Amino acid sequence: MEQSVEAKLKEFDVEGYTHGVRRRDRLFEIAGLIATLFVLTFLFAVSVDLLIDGWIRLKEPGFYTSFPSRFPDQAGILSAWVGTLYVMAGALFWAIVLGIPAGIYLEEYGGKGKIARIIEVNISNLAAVPSIVYGLLALGVFVYRFKFGESVLTAGLTLGLLMLPVVVVSTRESIRRIPRSIREAAYALGATRWETLVHHILPYSLGGILTGLIIGASRAIGETAPLITIGALTFIAFLPPAPWEDFIGMLKSPFTVLPIQMFNWVSRPQEEFHYNAAAAGFVLLVLAFLMNSIAFYIRFKVRRKYQW
């Protein structure tokens, strides 16, 4: 028996097998590179197309400081980009306040029983629910039941709910990736479960949690359907009050956002409004890129500080 095994080992072509494995790895690497280049090329083409079509308005300072108008050469995006910042700030606030603690509880305190598995499956499925469903939910609960009206508060809550499944899942996965040895070392030194969580688990997993926030915010910033459902205005010629002047008034104020402003201009028959929509689309891409860049920088700094 031993001789037959040794004979088979001698007959085995180690060099050929190694060459085949390396060739398959190389082919997979090339396929991944091609797919990545295709995605980047598509994104670059869309950005350049929007830039070319909207350049005539992007180079005008009044485009950023003017309210919408029925005259395309006088129309601007002031109320739209300000409303986008307010709504996204509210969405991020609710996603952080509700999503991260929920993910921590489910992973650290929720147990591994049947009910916990059912909750985990349902939260994962919520990430695939169409955004219009969240809009209908917000219309029935926040607008009609709680009487928040068609306001910045309602919009922030709606997009915050849209981001929740992604934030909860990413929080759980980030905590789950932390080696058990870190927990055991903390317990061995006398740390409580709460101290271990606050001083060790959360700092190490913060990079992954921020990644979930980035993905959720990137999806929410371009959503139109749920905001139209809750009554976002397509034409607004005033700004919400500044939060440091009238915070409650700002939360109750009507609003519009860049995607809805783009939808309004695209639906117009005049070609000049289409150029305005292209310019607004490029501004929306820039805002999304800035948000992702800031979050990526914070994540990079956190990972360097708490790398293990």
Solvent accessible surface area in square Angstrom, and as a share of the most:
residue,aa,sasa,rsa
1,M,192,0.86
2,E,138,0.62
3,Q,152,0.67
4,S,50,0.32
5,V,69,0.40
6,E,96,0.43
7,A,45,0.35
8,K,142,0.60
9,L,121,0.60
10,K,170,0.72
11,E,142,0.64
12,F,107,0.44
13,D,90,0.47
14,V,94,0.54
15,E,141,0.63
16,G,35,0.34
17,Y,126,0.48
18,T,48,0.28
19,H,115,0.51
20,G,11,0.10
21,V,49,0.28
22,R,167,0.61
23,R,142,0.52
24,R,141,0.51
25,D,88,0.46
26,R,141,0.51
27,L,108,0.54
28,F,163,0.68
29,E,101,0.45
30,I,71,0.36
31,A,57,0.44
32,G,35,0.33
33,L,103,0.51
34,I,107,0.55
35,A,56,0.43
36,T,71,0.41
37,L,93,0.46
38,F,145,0.61
39,V,93,0.53
40,L,99,0.49
41,T,85,0.50
42,F,134,0.56
43,L,92,0.46
44,F,138,0.57
45,A,54,0.42
46,V,57,0.33
47,S,26,0.17
48,V,47,0.27
49,D,79,0.41
50,L,37,0.18
51,L,59,0.29
52,I,120,0.61
53,D,56,0.29
54,G,0,0.00
55,W,135,0.47
56,I,96,0.49
57,R,16,0.06
58,L,16,0.08
59,K,121,0.51
60,E,63,0.28
61,P,108,0.68
62,G,32,0.31
63,F,0,0.00
64,Y,73,0.28
65,T,93,0.54
66,S,34,0.22
67,F,69,0.29
68,P,8,0.05
69,S,23,0.15
70,R,177,0.65
71,F,88,0.37
72,P,27,0.17
73,D,102,0.53
74,Q,110,0.49
75,A,0,0.00
76,G,0,0.00
77,I,0,0.00
78,L,28,0.14
79,S,3,0.02
80,A,0,0.00
81,W,76,0.27
82,V,18,0.10
83,G,1,0.01
84,T,3,0.02
85,L,79,0.39
86,Y,46,0.18
87,V,1,0.00
88,M,7,0.03
89,A,62,0.48
90,G,20,0.19
91,A,0,0.00
92,L,53,0.26
93,F,110,0.46
94,W,69,0.24
95,A,0,0.00
96,I,77,0.39
97,V,66,0.38
98,L,81,0.40
99,G,0,0.00
100,I,30,0.15
101,P,69,0.43
102,A,40,0.31
103,G,0,0.00
104,I,22,0.11
105,Y,128,0.48
106,L,17,0.09
107,E,21,0.09
108,E,20,0.09
109,Y,88,0.33
110,G,26,0.25
111,G,38,0.37
112,K,135,0.57
113,G,40,0.39
114,K,143,0.61
115,I,130,0.66
116,A,12,0.09
117,R,136,0.50
118,I,95,0.48
119,I,68,0.34
120,E,56,0.25
121,V,86,0.50
122,N,78,0.40
123,I,29,0.15
124,S,54,0.35
125,N,87,0.45
126,L,81,0.40
127,A,39,0.30
128,A,88,0.68
129,V,37,0.21
130,P,83,0.52
131,S,17,0.11
132,I,73,0.37
133,V,69,0.40
134,Y,15,0.06
135,G,0,0.00
136,L,103,0.51
137,L,89,0.44
138,A,0,0.00
139,L,43,0.21
140,G,37,0.35
141,V,49,0.28
142,F,22,0.09
143,V,11,0.06
144,Y,133,0.51
145,R,180,0.66
146,F,108,0.45
147,K,158,0.67
148,F,72,0.30
149,G,24,0.23
150,E,86,0.38
151,S,2,0.01
152,V,6,0.03
153,L,37,0.18
154,T,0,0.00
155,A,0,0.00
156,G,1,0.01
157,L,20,0.10
158,T,0,0.00
159,L,3,0.02
160,G,1,0.01
161,L,43,0.21
162,L,1,0.00
163,M,2,0.01
164,L,31,0.15
165,P,4,0.03
166,V,30,0.17
167,V,0,0.00
168,V,8,0.05
169,V,51,0.29
170,S,21,0.13
171,T,0,0.00
172,R,13,0.05
173,E,76,0.34
174,S,6,0.04
175,I,0,0.00
176,R,105,0.38
177,R,156,0.57
178,I,6,0.03
179,P,45,0.29
180,R,168,0.61
181,S,70,0.45
182,I,31,0.16
183,R,33,0.12
184,E,92,0.41
185,A,56,0.43
186,A,5,0.04
187,Y,96,0.36
188,A,87,0.68
189,L,162,0.81
190,G,61,0.59
191,A,27,0.21
192,T,76,0.44
193,R,120,0.44
194,W,162,0.57
195,E,74,0.33
196,T,2,0.01
197,L,4,0.02
198,V,51,0.29
199,H,121,0.54
200,H,64,0.28
201,I,2,0.01
202,L,44,0.22
203,P,21,0.13
204,Y,65,0.25
205,S,3,0.02
206,L,65,0.32
207,G,2,0.02
208,G,15,0.15
209,I,2,0.01
210,L,27,0.13
211,T,37,0.21
212,G,0,0.00
213,L,16,0.08
214,I,25,0.13
215,I,98,0.50
216,G,1,0.01
217,A,6,0.05
218,S,48,0.31
219,R,76,0.28
220,A,1,0.01
221,I,11,0.06
222,G,40,0.39
223,E,29,0.13
224,T,33,0.19
225,A,40,0.31
226,P,0,0.00
227,L,2,0.01
228,I,73,0.37
229,T,29,0.17
230,I,1,0.01
231,G,27,0.26
232,A,11,0.09
233,L,68,0.34
234,T,58,0.34
235,F,98,0.41
236,I,4,0.02
237,A,58,0.45
238,F,97,0.40
239,L,70,0.35
240,P,10,0.06
241,P,49,0.31
242,A,20,0.16
243,P,40,0.25
244,W,207,0.73
245,E,133,0.60
246,D,68,0.35
247,F,112,0.47
248,I,102,0.52
249,G,20,0.19
250,M,15,0.07
251,L,39,0.19
252,K,140,0.59
253,S,9,0.06
254,P,52,0.33
255,F,2,0.01
256,T,1,0.00
257,V,5,0.03
258,L,0,0.00
259,P,10,0.06
260,I,0,0.00
261,Q,0,0.00
262,M,45,0.20
263,F,113,0.47
264,N,18,0.09
265,W,1,0.00
266,V,89,0.51
267,S,76,0.49
268,R,64,0.23
269,P,120,0.75
270,Q,81,0.36
271,E,105,0.47
272,E,91,0.41
273,F,0,0.00
274,H,73,0.33
275,Y,74,0.28
276,N,1,0.01
277,A,5,0.04
278,A,10,0.08
279,A,0,0.00
280,A,0,0.00
281,G,3,0.03
282,F,48,0.20
283,V,20,0.12
284,L,24,0.12
285,L,58,0.29
286,V,60,0.34
287,L,29,0.15
288,A,21,0.16
289,F,140,0.58
290,L,90,0.45
291,M,49,0.22
292,N,45,0.23
293,S,42,0.27
294,I,109,0.55
295,A,20,0.15
296,F,114,0.47
297,Y,133,0.50
298,I,80,0.40
299,R,39,0.14
300,F,95,0.40
301,K,99,0.42
302,V,21,0.12
303,R,122,0.44
304,R,152,0.56
305,K,150,0.64
306,Y,70,0.27
307,Q,140,0.62
308,W,150,0.53
